[in-house]
């Protein structure tokens, strides 16, 4: 149902494997996601919802809306 690549606001997202049990998508329920180590200064998240809603994420103890 999802293309192998999605572009949003000039940012290209490569979608992971569509094989079952490959941890390629999550349903947001307060879990933690370990990010790769390295010197990065941006994090892009591709998200969708079935209803209009507003939410936030926490990165290094800082809440972002």
Secondary structure as UniProt FT lines:
FT   STRAND          5..8
FT   TURN            9..10
FT   STRAND          11..14
FT   TURN            20..21
FT   STRAND          57..59
FT   TURN            60..61
FT   STRAND          62..64
//
